[in-house]
Amino acid sequence: MKLKSHLHAISFEVIGSFLIAVGIYNFAVLSKFPMSGFSGIAIALYRIFGFPIGLITIVLNTPVAIWCYRLLGRGFFLRSLRCIAIYSFMIDFVAPCLPVYQGERLLSAICAGIFGGLGYAMIFMQNSSTGGTDFIIMAVKAKHPHLSIGRISFLIDFAIVLGGGLLFRDMDGIIYGVMISFLYATVIDKVMYGINSGKLTLIVTTRSSAVVEVIEKSIGRGATILNGQGGYKNEEKSVVMCACNNKQMYVLEKAVEVADETAFIIILESNEVYGEGFKAITAGDKRE
């Protein structure tokens, strides 16, 4: 089981690193966008001196990784080292084998943002990182859990993009770079927190036991029974509360209709659900 979990995490890191590498090398580098993170600094050095992007990324990552080791934990540190090596291989050896997009800069920016955002989300979901500013992002997340990873990423990336744009005196590049950073942040939050989103249903019924039973049988979810009272006739009623994902909600509706055709069903959007059956998003291995 542990081996399967490791293979699952590594596969996500490989796919995520590949998507980031394609977004940067095959879409962003030729268009000369001032990119975010240590990749942005590495790209700037690549454009000036021709240094390999992956190698420079490793060199820049080392001191930051040591600095964040104590805060984020040994497990996160080792996973990140593995992911840094995978990412560096992807951007230095795999991405150059693929065609480089040479069309509109706007389309390049969109593709770079979407590919990169998807890649980073896949890696962050494994509680890992590609190093560099990712260490800083996760460190801030560990200290301030109420902030979303996308929001932290955008604030840090904005400063780096602005600096790179001013260095190369490219105002259009700054606009495109900010656009890419915004897409990164939006896609990261949509993918990561969208997984924990779902539906919350409140079922007003006089047959609570039957409703709870069909919920468990149809979608395998537990439910909570709350005591209620009708406002018109003051009749005693039960309110069955259940959280589930979007797909399960349709099955739940049909099952409840069979159990109690007079039940009153209220369905609410739930941005995040944590607990049994739902995966929580973590940052590092250490907790306060």
C-alpha positions as CSV (number, residue, x, y, z in Angstrom):
1,M,0.0,0.0,0.0
2,K,2.8,2.4,0.9
3,L,4.6,1.5,-2.4
4,K,1.4,2.2,-4.3
5,S,1.1,5.6,-2.6
6,H,4.7,6.5,-3.5
7,L,4.2,5.5,-7.1
8,H,1.0,7.5,-7.2
9,A,2.8,10.6,-5.9
10,I,5.8,10.2,-8.2
11,S,3.5,9.8,-11.2
12,F,1.8,13.1,-10.4
13,E,5.1,14.8,-9.9
14,V,6.3,13.6,-13.3
15,I,3.2,14.7,-15.1
16,G,3.1,18.0,-13.2
17,S,6.8,18.7,-13.9
18,F,6.3,17.9,-17.6
19,L,3.4,20.3,-17.8
20,I,5.3,23.1,-16.1
21,A,8.4,22.5,-18.3
22,V,6.2,22.6,-21.5
23,G,4.5,25.8,-20.3
24,I,7.8,27.5,-19.6
25,Y,10.2,26.2,-22.4
26,N,7.8,25.6,-25.2
27,F,5.6,28.6,-24.7
28,A,7.2,31.2,-22.4
29,V,10.9,31.3,-23.2
30,L,10.7,32.2,-26.9
31,S,8.1,34.8,-26.3
32,K,10.5,36.3,-23.7
33,F,8.0,36.7,-20.9
34,P,9.4,37.8,-17.5
35,M,8.4,34.6,-15.7
36,S,7.7,34.1,-12.0
37,G,9.6,32.2,-9.4
38,F,13.1,31.0,-9.6
39,S,12.3,29.8,-13.1
40,G,11.9,33.5,-14.0
41,I,15.3,34.3,-12.6
42,A,16.8,31.2,-14.4
43,I,15.2,32.3,-17.7
44,A,16.6,35.8,-17.3
45,L,20.1,34.3,-16.8
46,Y,19.5,32.0,-19.7
47,R,18.6,35.0,-22.0
48,I,21.7,36.9,-20.8
49,F,24.4,34.2,-20.4
50,G,22.9,31.1,-22.0
51,F,23.1,29.1,-18.8
52,P,20.9,25.9,-18.7
53,I,17.6,26.7,-17.0
54,G,17.4,23.5,-15.0
55,L,21.0,23.8,-13.7
56,I,20.5,27.4,-12.6
57,T,17.2,26.4,-10.9
58,I,19.0,23.8,-8.8
59,V,21.8,26.2,-7.8
60,L,19.2,28.8,-6.7
61,N,17.1,26.3,-4.9
62,T,19.8,24.9,-2.6
63,P,20.0,27.7,0.0
64,V,16.3,28.2,0.1
65,A,15.7,24.5,0.6
66,I,18.1,24.4,3.6
67,W,16.4,27.5,5.0
68,C,12.9,26.0,4.8
69,Y,13.9,22.5,6.0
70,R,13.1,23.0,9.6
71,L,9.8,24.7,9.0
72,L,8.3,22.3,6.4
73,G,9.9,19.0,7.7
74,R,12.1,16.3,6.4
75,G,9.5,14.5,4.3
76,F,8.5,17.6,2.4
77,F,12.1,18.4,1.9
78,L,13.0,15.0,0.4
79,R,9.9,15.0,-1.8
80,S,10.8,18.4,-3.1
81,L,14.4,17.4,-3.9
82,R,13.0,14.5,-5.9
83,C,10.6,16.8,-7.7
84,I,13.3,19.4,-8.4
85,A,15.4,16.7,-10.1
86,I,12.4,15.5,-12.2
87,Y,11.5,19.1,-13.2
88,S,15.1,20.0,-14.1
89,F,15.3,16.8,-16.3
90,M,12.0,17.7,-18.0
91,I,12.9,21.3,-18.8
92,D,16.5,20.5,-19.9
93,F,16.0,17.3,-21.8
94,V,12.3,16.5,-22.5
95,A,10.8,19.9,-23.3
96,P,13.5,20.8,-25.9
97,C,12.5,17.6,-27.9
98,L,9.0,19.1,-28.4
99,P,8.0,21.8,-30.9
100,V,8.3,25.4,-29.6
101,Y,5.3,27.6,-30.2
102,Q,6.1,30.6,-32.3
103,G,2.7,32.2,-32.7
104,E,0.8,35.0,-30.9
105,R,2.2,36.1,-27.6
106,L,-1.2,36.2,-26.1
107,L,-1.8,32.6,-26.9
108,S,1.6,31.7,-25.6
109,A,0.8,33.5,-22.3
110,I,-2.5,31.6,-22.0
111,C,-1.0,28.2,-22.7
112,A,2.0,28.9,-20.3
113,G,-0.4,29.9,-17.5
114,I,-2.8,27.0,-17.9
115,F,-0.1,24.3,-18.4
116,G,1.9,25.7,-15.5
117,G,-1.1,26.1,-13.2
118,L,-2.1,22.5,-13.8
119,G,1.4,21.2,-13.2
120,Y,1.9,23.1,-10.0
121,A,-1.5,22.1,-8.7
122,M,-0.7,18.4,-9.3
123,I,2.6,18.7,-7.4
124,F,1.2,20.8,-4.5
125,M,-1.6,18.2,-4.1
126,Q,1.2,15.6,-3.3
127,N,2.5,18.0,-0.6
128,S,5.6,18.5,-2.7
129,S,7.1,21.3,-4.7
130,T,9.6,22.2,-7.4
131,G,11.6,24.3,-5.0
132,G,12.5,27.9,-5.2
133,T,9.6,30.2,-4.4
134,D,7.5,27.1,-4.0
135,F,9.3,26.6,-0.7
136,I,8.5,30.1,0.3
137,I,4.8,29.7,-0.8
138,M,4.4,26.5,1.3
139,A,6.2,28.1,4.2
140,V,3.8,31.0,4.2
141,K,0.9,28.5,3.8
142,A,2.1,26.6,6.8
143,K,2.2,29.8,8.9
144,H,-1.0,31.2,7.6
145,P,-3.3,28.3,6.7
146,H,-6.3,30.6,5.9
147,L,-4.5,31.9,2.8
148,S,-5.0,29.9,-0.5
149,I,-1.8,28.7,-2.2
150,G,-2.9,30.5,-5.4
151,R,-3.2,33.8,-3.7
152,I,0.2,33.5,-2.0
153,S,1.7,32.4,-5.3
154,F,0.3,35.4,-7.2
155,L,1.6,38.0,-4.6
156,I,5.2,36.6,-4.7
157,D,5.2,36.0,-8.5
158,F,3.9,39.5,-9.2
159,A,7.0,41.1,-7.6
160,I,9.4,38.8,-9.5
161,V,7.6,39.4,-12.9
162,L,7.7,43.2,-12.3
163,G,11.4,43.0,-11.6
164,G,12.1,40.9,-14.7
165,G,10.0,43.2,-16.9
166,L,11.8,46.3,-15.7
167,L,15.2,44.6,-16.2
168,F,14.5,43.9,-19.9
169,R,12.4,47.2,-20.3
170,D,9.4,45.2,-21.7
171,M,6.1,46.7,-20.6
172,D,4.2,44.3,-22.7
173,G,6.2,41.5,-21.1
174,I,5.2,42.7,-17.7
175,I,1.5,42.6,-18.7
176,Y,1.8,39.1,-20.1
177,G,3.9,38.0,-17.1
178,V,1.2,39.2,-14.7
179,M,-1.4,37.4,-16.8
180,I,0.5,34.2,-16.6
181,S,0.9,34.6,-12.8
182,F,-2.8,35.2,-12.5
183,L,-3.6,32.1,-14.5
184,Y,-1.2,30.1,-12.4
185,A,-3.0,31.2,-9.2
186,T,-6.5,30.7,-10.6
187,V,-5.9,27.3,-12.0
188,I,-4.0,26.2,-8.9
189,D,-6.8,27.2,-6.6
190,K,-9.5,25.8,-8.9
191,V,-7.9,22.4,-9.2
192,M,-6.7,22.0,-5.6
193,Y,-9.7,23.4,-3.7
194,G,-12.2,22.3,-6.3
195,I,-11.4,18.7,-5.4
196,N,-12.6,19.4,-1.9
197,S,-15.7,21.3,-3.0
198,G,-19.1,19.6,-3.1
199,K,-22.6,19.9,-2.1
200,L,-24.3,20.1,1.3
201,T,-27.9,18.9,1.5
202,L,-30.5,19.5,4.2
203,I,-33.4,17.1,4.0
204,V,-36.5,17.9,6.1
205,T,-38.4,14.6,6.6
206,T,-40.5,12.6,9.0
207,R,-38.7,9.4,8.0
208,S,-35.2,10.2,9.0
209,S,-34.1,6.6,9.6
210,A,-35.2,5.6,6.1
211,V,-33.5,8.6,4.5
212,V,-30.2,7.9,6.4
213,E,-30.3,4.3,5.3
214,V,-30.8,5.0,1.6
215,I,-28.0,7.7,1.7
216,E,-25.6,5.2,3.1
217,K,-26.6,2.4,0.6
218,S,-26.7,4.7,-2.5
219,I,-23.5,6.8,-2.1
220,G,-21.8,5.4,1.0
221,R,-21.9,8.6,2.9
222,G,-22.8,9.2,6.5
223,A,-25.4,11.7,7.6
224,T,-26.3,13.7,10.7
225,I,-29.9,14.0,12.0
226,L,-30.9,17.3,13.5
227,N,-34.1,17.9,15.5
228,G,-36.5,20.4,13.8
229,Q,-40.0,21.8,14.2
230,G,-42.4,23.0,11.5
231,G,-43.1,26.7,11.6
232,Y,-46.8,26.4,10.5
233,K,-48.2,23.4,12.5
234,N,-45.3,23.1,15.0
235,E,-44.9,19.5,14.0
236,E,-41.8,17.7,15.1
237,K,-39.6,17.0,12.1
238,S,-36.0,15.8,11.5
239,V,-33.4,17.5,9.3
240,V,-30.9,15.1,7.8
241,M,-27.6,16.8,6.8
242,C,-25.2,15.2,4.4
243,A,-22.1,16.4,2.5
244,C,-21.0,14.8,-0.7
245,N,-19.4,15.5,-4.1
246,N,-21.3,16.9,-7.1
247,K,-21.7,13.5,-8.8
248,Q,-23.1,11.8,-5.7
249,M,-25.7,14.5,-5.1
250,Y,-27.8,13.5,-8.1
251,V,-27.9,9.9,-6.9
252,L,-28.7,11.1,-3.4
253,E,-31.7,13.1,-4.6
254,K,-33.2,10.2,-6.4
255,A,-32.7,7.9,-3.4
256,V,-34.3,10.3,-1.0
257,E,-37.3,10.7,-3.3
258,V,-37.8,6.9,-3.0
259,A,-37.4,6.8,0.8
260,D,-39.7,9.8,1.4
261,E,-41.5,11.4,-1.5
262,T,-42.8,14.2,0.8
263,A,-39.2,15.2,1.9
264,F,-38.1,18.8,1.4
265,I,-34.6,18.9,0.1
266,I,-32.3,22.0,0.2
267,I,-29.0,21.8,-1.7
268,L,-26.1,24.2,-0.9
269,E,-22.8,24.8,-2.5
270,S,-19.8,23.8,-0.3
271,N,-16.5,25.4,-1.2
272,E,-14.4,23.0,0.9
273,V,-15.3,19.8,2.9
274,Y,-12.8,18.2,5.2
275,G,-13.1,15.0,7.3
276,E,-13.7,11.3,6.7
277,G,-13.9,10.6,2.9
278,F,-12.5,14.1,2.0
279,K,-8.8,14.9,1.6
280,A,-7.4,17.9,3.4
281,I,-4.8,20.1,1.8
282,T,-1.5,20.2,3.8
283,A,1.6,22.3,3.7
284,G,4.8,20.5,4.8
285,D,5.0,17.8,7.5
286,K,5.2,19.9,10.6
287,R,2.3,21.4,12.5
288,E,2.2,24.0,15.2
